[in-house]
Structure formats: structure tokens, C-alpha cells
Amino acid sequence: MPNYNAVTKYITLPDGRQISIETGKLAKFADGAVVVRLGDAMLLATVVSQPSQRDGVDFLPLSVDYQEKFGGAGKIPGSFQRREGRLSDYEVLVSRLVDRILRPMFPKDYHYEVQVMISLISADKDVQPDALAALAASAALSISDIPFAGPISEVRVARIDGKLQINPLTADIARADIDLIVGATADSVAMVEGEMDEVSEEEMVEAIAYAHEAIKEQVRVQQELATAVEKSHTKREYPKYAENEDLRTRITQGIYELAYNVAKLGDTSKSGRKKGFGGVRDQFLEQLVAEQPELDMKQFGRYYSSAEKKAIRDMMIKEGTRLDGRKLTEIRPIWSEVNYLPGAHGSSLFTRGETQSLTTVALGTKLDEQIIDSAMQSGYSKFMLHYNFPAFSTGEVKPNRGPGRREVGHGNLAMRSIKKVLPPEEENPYTIRIVSDILESNGSSSMATVCAASLALMDAGIKIRSAVSGIAMGLVQDKETGEYAVLSDILGDEDHLGDMDFKVTGTEKGIVACQMDIKIQGLSNEILTKALHQAREGRLHILREMAKTISAPASELKPHTPRSHKMLIDKEFIGAVIGPGGKVIQQIQKDTNATVIIEEKDEKGHVSIFASNQEDMEGAISRIRAIAAQPEVGETYKGKVRSIQPYGAFVEIMPGKDGLLHISEVAHERLASLEGVLEVGQEVDVKLLDIDKKTGKYRLSRKVLLPKPEQATSAN
């Protein structure tokens, strides 16, 4: 008999498909474990929290890992080890989607290590698992005894053929002009990320609201599941912060006005603001220690940070100004430059305030495409965007361990933005790699990357459809009065102190990508719509500033950029161009210094040629044409005599293509033989008279190219 007692609940999607959530069957040693299933896709989510707290930890040590098991898709990993290794960029991105909505749902004083693991254990080609991962994680937390202010859930909302759909089939997503992942509680939206085809602000708000309605049902079902599981009825106890209301009041009253005035000064430099607030803290702390020698420094730190934060936020709402003196809608000064790096195929330097990106574009061939090997997808990508965030960009010292999750997430947001304006694949022969190196950072380096990438592509001569800009929006809202201020182009400090980080990218026509994290409950559609319209004004301003540097793609590629040429050949000649063991194509590349790539598509040979100069390009083209071109009736060819027979000569007019030059077609006069007229190896001009429809043989003539005897006589 089974040693488990499973509990299962069901969620019905708007299109009638069912999601099941089952617990009690797998991973029973975990604090919470569920299996979420849609179609044949199954995700196992487990959560465990340590019963003891590490010394000195004053934050939530939460780790969220999403991983796809290749076996669940009937595949063997393509890596050398043939096993799952470190998380792929896609898995990191899904992990971030879940982490960003879960993290604010834990109590602020809960500092016990929490590990959430989500595994795709069965794959379904029609189901995208990223839209189920947060649901699975939340359900596992909800049935555990771990303190958690959920449930939450995330869904994909896509507009396909003009209709909004929840968690649509994979094949249909390709037709979507809105593709968003939305995360929320039953009461309010907390996270949005996705891409769009230049849609309006109102269309985006409509999609988010539609997704939230579906999430409410998923939250309700999770609550039913938790009610059915005894463990979740009582959350575990843990030591709370020791509170001292007298100390809290003393600190708030003592520093509020001082911090308010420093914030109101509007110092434009990050270091100046840090020095100003640091001076207030040090002076007040010295005074307080003199009054209370046994001061609890942890309490002081919490109360001081809270009081300082309130003073700054109140100043923004009441004064309508920012920490650096800007108005709420004002964008920091912008300057940019292109062609900064002469060795790159395209480059730009984009600076906004104290945030700076140095971005390069490298153009490669099909051989440079990125290999995609995951449980859900295999193939190649010819567009990459990588984002680097070195420690010196914030004046810090840290070991260089390669890109972390933040870098992967920021790079993906910029990549989604830029790919919307790239030329169609059939018009772009290049593999494109963009690299953004952040040299200074004080607010929204990912949005600087979008702007810099757009400039660098135009500098490289890539015919993008439109320039793209990005802006990060913030929000400060008074919970008691409901007053709020929407901030355009936020600083790093404003991100930390605010209630929202909303990154929006777009062209002049509309939004192409977004990423939003909301830290408060109950964000209204009114505020969201205002933020989006304010973001639009900011985006358009940034686009105008970018246009002062470069307003359209360069008309010519850089001299050192590899040139490209595409040609079609008949399928039957693919083997001849490649040659036995690749000898022919390798020799062409060696002789011409060009790169030649052949693909068979649509019953044709698609040939892509890349060369650093026109001479090499023409050499490769002519070599391939000589092999693959079809002789045409009426055309003249310089052929080579291959053999001589009593009835005529066989002349090679193209490699591997011989035609008969009958003795009667050699000259106008009657010839008894070809001795003394033609020799083997001799080059001779001939015209193709006919191609036999049955045999495919070529009939050649030399005499039609020679002047007739009477013409020669009259000329004398």
C-alpha cells in the first residue's frame, strides 16, 4: 500500500484547460512540496527553511533555483559531461521571476535561510513552464509552516490575433504582440516583465488587469490547498525584533528635520549626498551615545534608517523635488558619442547623469551563432546582448566572478528591447553580439544599455527599424494620506527608498519591453497609467537627445566589417560546391580568404559569403557560380577542349559541364577533320545553341561567333 496521502486541487484556465496542484506524494522531508501539472508539463517545487539562524545575519538568505531536467523531455544534455550543470541563462531568468515576487512576501525580521527549488520533471512542447514556476513555489510555501504572506502566483498573458489569453500554447506565442509575465497577490500586482510590439500604455494596462483576474483564482485554489494540509495551519515561531518605542521616537524626532533639509538641498552628486546624510547620522549618534551609553546599535540602525527614509520620501511628496534637485519628471543630463572604439564594428558611449555604458557591436557569420541546448529548446541564436557590471562602476572592490543573476536579468531586458527593431532575418546576414560594459552606475544601467545598444547598432550600419530608449520610473506613496509622487529616471537611492522600480523601453510608436517590481500593496491602475504616460514623455525626450548624436543607421558598414553576399544555387549543386569531405569549399575559402556557408532550405542551396574586401568576395562568388551556375541557351562561354573525336570536339563550358561542338559548327567552311584546327586543352569561345530536353546534352557552336566569309571578303 502507498505510504502517502495525496491532496490535489484544480485550477481551470479561461480556455478550459486544467492545472492540478498535488501535495503529499513526493519529497515529504521538505517543509513544503507540490507537483504542478498542465498537460504533460510537471513541475516539482520544494521549500526548506533552516530551523536556526546564522550569527550576524540581518537579512533574508533566500535562494530560488529553477532547473529543467533533460530526462523529463526525453533528451540527453549536449554538454561534455552529458548531465545537467550550472543553471543556463534561461533558468536563471525564470529563477529571478520567482525570486522577485516571493522575497517581499516574507516577514522583514525573518532571517532564517530559505531554499526554494523548482524542477521541470516532465516537459510538454505546448506548455511554457516559466508561467507555472511561481505558482508551484507559492503553493509549496503555502502548505508549509514557514512564515509567508502569500499565496501569490504568476501567469503569462499574451495578445494573440487581437485576443488576450492566459498561458497560451507555445506555438501561438510567436504571433503575440503582447507577451507578459504578471505576478500578483489576490489584492495587487507586484511584478511584470515582458515584451511587446510597440503597443500603447492603455493596451499594456488592460493586459495586466486581465492577468490579475486569472491570478486571483489561482490564489484562491492555493488557499483551499493550504486549508486541507494540517502543517500549514500553524506557522513556526521565531524570535522577533526587540522593540524600544522610546528610542524609536527619540531618533525620529531627533533626525527627521535634519535629514529632510539635507534631502531638500538637492546635491547633484552621489558622494555629496552620502557625505551630507552621513554627517547627520554621525553627529546624532555621538549625541545619543552620550545620553545612552548602553545603546543597542542594531535597534539604532533600524530606527535611524526608517526615520531617514521617511524624511526623504516626505520631502519628495511635499516639495515635488528630488534628492539631486530635479523636478519629478526631469531627466538627468544626457550626452553620447558613437564610433568611440575604432576597432569595433560599431560602438557608442552613452551617459545619463552618473550612469554610463560603453557598448560595442560585433558582426559575425553563421558560424558565430550561439548554440541553444535546453530541455525545452534546441537550436541557434544569431543575436546576443551581454551586460557587464564591474565593481568599479560603483566605486567598490569585489572579486570578478563573471556575470551574476542581476547581469543576466538586465542583459535580457535590454536584449528583448533591441530585438524588436532588428531587421528581419532574411535581410540581416550577420550574427550580432552587443556587449554593454557599465563604467559608472547610479540608477538604471539597464536602460542606459538599451540606449547605448541602439546607438551602437546605428553606428555599425545595421538597418534597425527605429531607435529605442529606456527609462526607469519610481514611486513614493504616503500610506496614510494616499499622496504620491511618480519619479522619472530614478537614482539608485530613489530605487532603494521608493515603492516601485518600473523600467520601460520603447520607440516613438510605443512600448517594446518592460520590467516592473512593486514593493507596496494596492497599486492602483490610476498610478500605473500615470507612470506609463510619464515614462513615455521621458522616453521621447531621451530619443531626441540620442538623435543629436546619430538619427539613422550609417549608410555604409565600417571598412573592417566583413561584407556579406547571399546567393541561391540549385539543390543538386550543393554537393559539388562542398566537394568530397569538404575539399572544394575549403579550397575556395583558402584561395579567397572568404567564409562560405551553405544551407539547404526550401529545396534550394542558400549560400552566404563573408569577406573583408570586395576582391575576395568577387573571387568566392565567381568560383561558386562556376560550379553551380546552369548554362543558358544563347549565352557565350569560354570553354576548354577536353577531347577530339572524328565527328567533333567535347568542350567544357563550366566545371563538370561538357557540350558537343560538332565538326559542322566549328567553322563556316566544310572540314574533313579537326586536325590542325583544334587541340586538346585549347580555349575556345562557343555559343550554347540548345539543351536536349530528354538527355540534357548541350549543343555548341563556334562558327556563329565567326564572321561569314562574304563579310570577311567585303571587308577586304
Secondary structure, DSSP 8 states (H G I E B T S, - for coil): --S---EEEEEE-TTS-EEEEEESSS-TTSSEEEEEEETTEEEEEEEEE-SS--TT--S--EEEEEEE-GGGGT----STT-S--S--HHHHHHHHHHHHHHGGGS-TT--S-EEEEEEEEE--TT--THHHHHHHHHHHHHTSSS------EEEEEEEETTEEEES--HHHHTTEEEEEEEEE-SS-EEEEEEEEEEE-HHHHHHHHHHHHHHHHHHHHHHHHHHHH-GGGGS----------HHHHHHHHHHHHHHHHHHHHH--SSHHHHHHHHHHHHHHHHHHHHHH-TT--HHHHHHHHHHHHHHHHHHHHHHH-B-TTS-BTT----EEEEES-STTSSEEEEEEETTEEEEEEEEEE-GGG-EEEE-SS-EEEESEEEEEE--GGGGT---------HHHHHHHHHHHHHHHTTS--GGG--SEEEEEEEEEE-SS-HHHHHHHHHHHHHHHHT---SS--EEEEEEEEE-TTT--EEEEES--HHHHHHSSEEEEEEE-SS-EEEEEEEE-SS---HHHHHHHHHHHHHHHHHHHHHHHTT-SS--SS--TTS-EEEEEEEEGGGHHHHH-GGGHHHHHHHHHH--EEEEEEETTEEEEEEEESSHHHHHHHHHHHHHHH----TT-EEEEEEEEEETTEEEEEEETTEEEEEEGGGT-SS--S--TTT--TT-EEEEEEEEE-TTT--EEEESGGGS--HHHHHHH-
